[in-house]
């Protein structure tokens, strides 16, 4: 406790600014590499460094310690080479920052319109579907469970994926920034108790993926052709096809508790317990 007071007494404006800038750098690095293949690499580097430090501190291992002290600087030099694609993508984002701010809104509207058109057709044909829209929380772990597509989003491709005779129609489709990242993905089922016995596996998976992330899941019932949206662990059921696009745009911005106030009275919100 005394050491903590001593540290706090030494804090001044420059020290606080220094801590803030260092934290900002780490935050931006993690923000740029989230939902990419760099995350497993970072985990591996972190685990390797921790194991080395623990082993060198538990026992007097002069040769191992020498190797570790030599390897860490070399590893720092190798990091820009290992993460070259991510660094290049980050620099490109910085160069197009103003363009991204201006065009993101129009891109979102186009994306929502394409998804709305596809979901209306899926509901009309009673093709079961589960579409997950990735937002701030990365879903790379779920993307890896499916078939990587990285394809341009289109109603025709979504209809083809969820056609009953295709191999990928049973899994979920994950959409990332206007592109279909993967199809046939295995999504976690909700562990919460749901009273309605008519809620099937697709709806449970949609609720499950929305419980631990900020993703939005769109579910089309194969039996009834109805449309539902799962968000923040809640399920909005019985959505009219012509109102789906407006609902998605509203849910992209405020939390569900705010969007729920603008839902028409005919919509039903089923809360998991």
N, C-alpha and C positions, 0 to 999 in steps of 0.2 A: 504493500500500500504506500509506503514511504517513497519507493522508487517511482510509482505512478504520479504522486504529487510533484516529485522532482522533474519528471518529464513534462507535466502540464505547465509548470512554472517556466520552463524554458521555451514554451511555444510562443511565437510571435507571429506577426502578419506574414513575414516571408516564409516561415516554416509551414504555416497553414497553406499558403499558396503552393509551396513545393509539394506537399502531400496531395493537394488537390490535382495538380498537374500530373503527378505520377499515377494517381488513381485514374485520371482521365485517359492517359495513354493505355493502361491495361484494359480499361473498359472498351476503348475503341478497337484495340486489337482483338478482343474477344467478340466484339460486335461484328467485325469484318469476317472472322473465320467461322462464325456460328453456322450450323447446318451445312458444313462443307466437310470434305475428307480430311481437312487439317485438324479437326477435333480429335480423332483417334491418335494422330501423330503427336499432338500436344500432350495427350494423356500418357503415351508411351515415353516421351522425353521426361515428363514430370516423374513418372514412376521410376525410371532409370536413375535420375538424379537423386531422388529420395532414398532409394535402396543403397546407392553408393555412399551417400552421406551417413546413413545409419550404420552401415558396415564399418566405415572408417572411424566412426566415433565409438563403437562398441569394443573394438580391439585395436591393438597397435599393429597395423599392417602397412609397413613402410612402402613395400613395392606396389601394393594395391592403391595406397594413397597417392603415390607418385603418378600412377597411371590415371587416376581420377582427376588429379590436378591438371594433368596434361590434356585429358579428353574434354573437360568442360569448356576451355577456351576454343578448342577445335569445334565443339558442338555449337557454340555461339556463332562461329563463322559459317557453319554449315546450315544454320536455320534459314537464312535468306535463300539459299539454294533449294532447300527442301520445300519451302513455302512460296516458291517463285510464282506459281499460278495465282495464289491468293493475294500476294503482294501486288501483282500486276493488276488484278481485278480491283483492288482497293484504290490504287492510283487512278485507274480509269473512272471509278466512281467519284473521286474528288474532282477530276477534270470535268465531269458532266453533272456536278452537283446542282447547278441552277436549272439545267434541263430536266433533271429528275424531279425537282420540286414542281416545275410547271406541268410536266407531262403525266405525273403519277395519277392525278385525278381522272384525266381522260382515259388512261390505261385501265384504271379500276372500273370505269363505266363500261368500257368495251368488254372487259373480262366478265363482269356481271351479266351483261346482255347475252354473251355467248353461252354462259352457264344456264341462264334462265331459258333460253331457247332450247337447249339440249334437255333440260329437266322437264320442260313441258312436253316434249316429244316422248321422253321416257315414261312419264306418267300416263300419257295418252295410250301408249302401247302396253302399259303395265309391265315394263322392264324394271326389275329391282336394281337399285343403284345406290352407291355410297360414295359421295364426293367430298373430299376434305380440302378446305382452303387454308393453306399455311399463312400465318401472319408473323408476329414477332418471334414467337417460340419456334425454334428449328425442329423439323420433323425428320431429320436425316436418318435416325435409327429406324423409323417406320418405312421410309423410302427404301432402305436397304433390304427390307423383307419382301419387296415386290420385284417386278420387272422394270428396270430402268428404261424410260422412254425419252425424256427430255424433248418432248415434241410440242409443236405449236398447238395451242388450244383451239379446238373447233368443235361445233356441235356434231359433225359427222363422225369425228374420231371418238367422242364420248358415246355416241349411239352404237358404234361398232364394238367398243370395249364391253359395254353392258348388254349386248345382245345375248340372249340365253344360250346360244350355241358356241360362244367363244370361250376359250380357256380362262380368261381373266375376269369374267363377269361376276364371280363370287367375291372377289376382294375389293378393296377400296382404292380409289384413285386420289392421288395427292397432287394438288395444283399449287405451284410455286411461282409467283410473279408472272402470271399470264401464260405459263407453260405447264404441260402435264409432266410432272417429274417422274412418276411411276404409276403403274397399275397392278392390280392383284396384290395389294399390300395387306398384311395381316395387322389389324388394329386391336388394341386392348379392349376387352369388354368391361363395362362398368361393374363394379362390385357392390354397388348400392342396391338396396331393395326397391323394386318397382312393382306397384300393386297391379297395374294393368297387364294381364296375361297375354294380350295381343301384341305387346312389344316384342318383336323378334330380335334375331342376332344382329341384323344390320342396324337397327335402332340402338341396341345396347352398345355396339361398337362405336356408333356415332357419339353417344353420350360419353363413353369411356375415353375417346381421344380428346373430347372437349373438357374433361375434368382436370387433367394435368397440364393442359396447354391453353393458349388463347385461340386455337383453331376453330373454324366454323365448319360443321359437317352438315351436308345436305343428304337426306335419305328419301328415296322413292320406294314405296311399298310395292312389292311384286303382287301381293294378293289383292290389294284395294286400289292401287294406283294413286295413293295419296302422297303428299309431299310434306316432309318435316324438316326442321332445322334444329341441330343440337349446338348449344353454345354455353360455355361456363357450367357444364354439368346439367343443363336443363334442356328440355325437349319442347319445341314449339310445333304443334301438330295441326293438321288440317289447313295448311296454307294454300290459298288460291293461286293457281299458276300465274295469273296476270299480276299478282301482287308480290311474287317472289323476288323480283329484281329490286323493288323498293325496300323490301325487308333486308336483303343482303347489304345494300348500301347503308342502311341505318345501323345494322349490326357491325359493320366495319368500323364505325366511328364510336358511338358510346357503348358502355357496357350493357348487358342484357336488361338489367333492372331499369335503365333509362329507356331502352328501346321498347320494353314491354308496355310502357305507358302509351305508345302510339299505335299498338297493334289493334286491328279491328276487333270488335267484340266477338266475332265468330271464331277467332283463333283461340286455341286452348293451350295453356302452358302446363305441362306435366312435370312436376318437380320430383326428382329422385330423393328418396329418404335414406 
